């Protein structure tokens, strides 16, 4: 599992656009996935980017808690 996300501004034909990136597991491998958020200077773009970031970290927190629980269970099984 690779945890991480961020954003990148890409220029296309003289215009700047924002893309949110995150890591996803696809086919058993970690891949960086980009999602278009909108034009750089649009207010709605920063709002969408903030929501995507919040959602990513909420999901990652849940995944990490589940992984921790599995590890604790495995460690407890060593003593049984």
C-alpha positions in Angstrom: 0.0 0.0 0.0 1.3 3.4 -0.9 -0.3 6.4 0.7 -0.1 9.8 -1.0 -1.9 12.5 -2.9 -1.4 16.0 -4.2 -2.0 18.2 -7.1 -0.3 19.4 -10.2 -0.8 22.3 -12.5 -0.4 21.4 -16.2 -0.2 23.9 -19.1 -2.2 22.9 -22.2 -2.1 25.3 -25.2 -1.2 28.2 -23.0 -3.9 27.6 -20.4 -3.2 26.2 -16.9 -5.3 23.3 -15.5 -5.2 21.6 -12.1 -5.1 17.8 -11.7 -5.5 16.0 -8.4 -3.3 12.9 -8.1 -3.5 9.9 -5.7 -2.1 6.4 -5.5 -4.4 3.5 -6.2 -3.8 -0.2 -6.3 -4.6 -1.6 -9.7 -3.8 -5.2 -10.7 -1.8 -5.6 -7.4 0.5 -2.7 -8.2 0.4 0.9 -6.9 -0.3 3.4 -9.6 -0.5 7.2 -9.6 -3.9 8.3 -10.9 -4.7 11.9 -12.1 -8.2 13.4 -11.9 -9.0 16.7 -13.6 -10.2 19.4 -11.2 -10.6 22.4 -13.6 -8.9 25.6 -14.7 -6.2 27.0 -12.4 -7.8 30.3 -11.6 -11.5 29.1 -11.2 -12.8 29.3 -7.6 -14.7 26.0 -8.1 -11.4 24.3 -8.9 -9.9 25.0 -5.5 -13.2 23.9 -3.9 -13.1 20.5 -5.8 -9.4 20.1 -5.0 -10.0 20.6 -1.3 -12.9 18.1 -1.3 -10.8 15.5 -3.2 -8.0 15.9 -0.7 -10.3 15.6 2.3 -11.9 12.5 0.8 -8.6 10.9 0.0 -7.3 11.3 3.5 -10.5 10.1 5.1 -10.4 6.9 3.0 -6.7 6.4 3.7 -7.2 6.8 7.4 -9.9 4.1 7.3 -7.6 1.8 5.3 -4.7 2.4 7.7 -6.9 1.6 10.7 -8.0 -1.7 9.1 -4.4 -2.6 8.3 -3.4 -1.8 11.9 -6.2 -4.0 13.2 -5.0 -6.9 10.9 -1.5 -6.5 12.1 -2.5 -6.5 15.8 -4.6 -9.6 15.2 -1.6 -11.3 13.5 0.6 -10.4 16.4 -1.9 -11.6 18.9 -2.1 -14.9 17.1 1.7 -15.4 17.6 1.0 -15.7 21.4 -1.9 -18.1 21.0 
